[in-house]
Amino acid sequence: MVPLFVALLLVDVLLQPDILTKPQIGLTIQTALPLILVTVAQCIVLLTGGIDISVGGTMVVANVLTATWVGSANGATWRLVLVPLIGLILGGLNGTLVVVGNFEPFIATLGTWAIYDGIALQILPSAGGATPAALSSWAQNVTNLIPTSILLLVVTVAIWGYWRSTNLCRHIYSIGSDEARARLSGVNVRRTKFSVYAIAGLLAALAGIYLALITGTGDATIGDGYILSSVEACVLGGISLEGGSGGVGLAVAGAFILTFIDGITSVLVLPPWVSIVLAAGLLIVVIGIRSRLVKFS
Amino acid sequence: MNTVLHEKTAPLAIAAGLGRSVMAAARHQPAAAGAFALTLMLFAAATAHSLGFASLSNVRTLSIFAAFVGLAAMGETLVIIAGGLDLSVPWLIDFGGIALSQMHRSLHINLLLILLAVVFCGMILGAINGLLVTFLRAPPLIVTLGVGGLIEGYLVAVGTLQSSGDVVPDGIERFANANIGPLPDITLIWLVLAVLAACILSRTGFGRRIYAVGDNARAARLAGIHVERVRFATYVISGATASLAGILLTGYIQTAYVGMGADYLFGAIAAIALGGTALLGGTGSSWGTVAGACTLTVLAGLLPVLGLNTAAVKIVYGAIILAGVYFARALQQIGDRDRGSHTLCEIQPAQPDSDSETAVGIDPSRAVGRLGTRQTTGLGR
């Protein structure tokens, strides 16, 4: 998937050379970052062989909380710290359903997606609200020494780099490749799965917060588009839906691929169907090549 | 006065009929029966709250919406039982509606021919799903998502090239809003096709092969079943029912647009899951999906009656999906235990033939399970 990523990046740069200025890079990453965070969340769940439909719901809960509860009053900004925790709890609920309730991940998170979506809609029935001004301008800033979006991306990648060396990460891969074997070799499968869903909730909440900060408002309906996009990005990044193979870094590249496709079609003023067909066609081609490679290897 | 009375008693007759079918199904499909019972309870609760809920016109409207969910989910039920997944359903619905209006405008031929052509095109799209899934051996979730994206792209392109003003054929509009006896046309089509799907699943070799493939593809292949062919066929059927749902939906709402099927993406899967069909494949029934579609529709109609806003509706909706799936699974397990079931995918020592013979009569999935078991143990011997 790396050649695809590089090719699209080159095309994007050739079409609009001024994209290489610092503010433009910052803006591109700013556009891509919510999807990147959701993709990372989806990625770690897919690595265990599960799936999380509810990322869209968790995302909007965090999004509207940031625009109302956090941004409603002066001096309430400290509440922002609690929003990711709420995401952690919502994700933990998914984990409980999957681990304790023995639900299929697809169904469990389909149900909680509706519930979380409803909660977000209850908090903020129509798009609006306001985020803390200072935080928003910090998040939107692309002209300072290091644009905030680049900083956040670097932090995300750095955390992933550290996390790769942890036991939890190793356990995720071992569960994804063979759950029974992982259990036999002493991996606490239940605890690991629970943690994965909880962390996915946390990451989805961060995506929601960031989206609220860069747009300055909240919207309880923006989450739905991220559910399948995050799965698409993971697949474009070479994550196997059966679990156990692929890396978060490549999933991030997959999220960028989707962003580049949108960018290129809008620069060339191509009709909207082009980007839809491109993304869908790429998806089929990539999964086809992947499945063939796996079969013949 | 008489008509008022009639309006109040007719639904009771329908409910009684529904009750009888629940009793009959309960023995074989406990999960489906559970979902039907849940539907009835929700219906009773809504009627207790406001009598108008049980009026003929409301029941008709509800049954039409249930029919859309049920049709969208019908082919997908077969796909899921065979161990697949079809996420392209909402775009197939869009396609059914838009292709209908486009063909009606450009081709001046008999409406019935147009309908057949649209369903046929839907089957071709389903066949593309099936071909990609079986040839590429790729995860169906991704393949059908990609095909759905391609369909969406095509529809958006067609929509922008030929500007608006799509006309829905009068004939299909009249049909979609007419009734035969107490039942709307759409509901009738749905129920007839549901019976057909149930018969295919429980009374034909093809149906038994669907269960076998979903239960254990390897064992099915060893038993001489063309796994790919069976899976391919289920996707084609899903393409047909989803595009038919699109045609009828377009007739009913009298317009067609990209995105009109969006609600059926997860709605169909929720209905299937509520009916006791496991997403892992190998179990489930057409009746379960009918029941699940009824539950979801009555629920969606009930909640606004109770004065809940959209947000609360979504929350309850999600909670019911989870609770319903949980109980469907529990009921199914109890039913399996009552019949002395064994896990089909396990390779077990050959059972006495008399024992297996009785099992054949009870459950089609068991018949195939026995076939698979015999074959695998035969190889081991």
Chai-1 contact restraints between the chains, C-beta under 6 A:
chainA,res_idxA,chainB,res_idxB,connection_type,confidence,min_distance_angstrom,max_distance_angstrom,comment,restraint_id
A,E104,B,L279,contact,1.0,0.0,6.0,A-B,restraint_1
A,F106,B,L279,contact,1.0,0.0,6.0,A-B,restraint_2
A,I107,B,A273,contact,1.0,0.0,6.0,A-B,restraint_3
A,I107,B,V325,contact,1.0,0.0,6.0,A-B,restraint_4
A,L110,B,F266,contact,1.0,0.0,6.0,A-B,restraint_5
A,G111,B,G318,contact,1.0,0.0,6.0,A-B,restraint_6
A,G111,B,I321,contact,1.0,0.0,6.0,A-B,restraint_7
A,G111,B,L322,contact,1.0,0.0,6.0,A-B,restraint_8
A,A114,B,K314,contact,1.0,0.0,6.0,A-B,restraint_9
A,A114,B,Y317,contact,1.0,0.0,6.0,A-B,restraint_10
A,A114,B,G318,contact,1.0,0.0,6.0,A-B,restraint_11
A,I115,B,I315,contact,1.0,0.0,6.0,A-B,restraint_12
A,I115,B,G318,contact,1.0,0.0,6.0,A-B,restraint_13
A,D117,B,K314,contact,1.0,0.0,6.0,A-B,restraint_14
A,G118,B,A311,contact,1.0,0.0,6.0,A-B,restraint_15
A,G118,B,K314,contact,1.0,0.0,6.0,A-B,restraint_16
A,G118,B,I315,contact,1.0,0.0,6.0,A-B,restraint_17
A,L121,B,A311,contact,1.0,0.0,6.0,A-B,restraint_18
A,Q122,B,A311,contact,1.0,0.0,6.0,A-B,restraint_19
A,V235,B,I142,contact,1.0,0.0,6.0,A-B,restraint_20
A,L241,B,P139,contact,1.0,0.0,6.0,A-B,restraint_21
A,P271,B,T160,contact,1.0,0.0,6.0,A-B,restraint_22
A,P272,B,V156,contact,1.0,0.0,6.0,A-B,restraint_23
A,W273,B,G153,contact,1.0,0.0,6.0,A-B,restraint_24
A,W273,B,V156,contact,1.0,0.0,6.0,A-B,restraint_25
A,W273,B,A157,contact,1.0,0.0,6.0,A-B,restraint_26
A,I276,B,G149,contact,1.0,0.0,6.0,A-B,restraint_27
A,I276,B,E152,contact,1.0,0.0,6.0,A-B,restraint_28
A,I276,B,G153,contact,1.0,0.0,6.0,A-B,restraint_29
A,V277,B,L150,contact,1.0,0.0,6.0,A-B,restraint_30
A,V277,B,G153,contact,1.0,0.0,6.0,A-B,restraint_31
A,A280,B,G146,contact,1.0,0.0,6.0,A-B,restraint_32
A,A280,B,G149,contact,1.0,0.0,6.0,A-B,restraint_33
A,A280,B,L150,contact,1.0,0.0,6.0,A-B,restraint_34
A,L283,B,G146,contact,1.0,0.0,6.0,A-B,restraint_35
A,I284,B,G146,contact,1.0,0.0,6.0,A-B,restraint_36
A,I287,B,A138,contact,1.0,0.0,6.0,A-B,restraint_37
A,I287,B,I142,contact,1.0,0.0,6.0,A-B,restraint_38
A,G288,B,L136,contact,1.0,0.0,6.0,A-B,restraint_39
A,S291,B,L136,contact,1.0,0.0,6.0,A-B,restraint_40
A,S291,B,R137,contact,1.0,0.0,6.0,A-B,restraint_41
A,S291,B,A138,contact,1.0,0.0,6.0,A-B,restraint_42
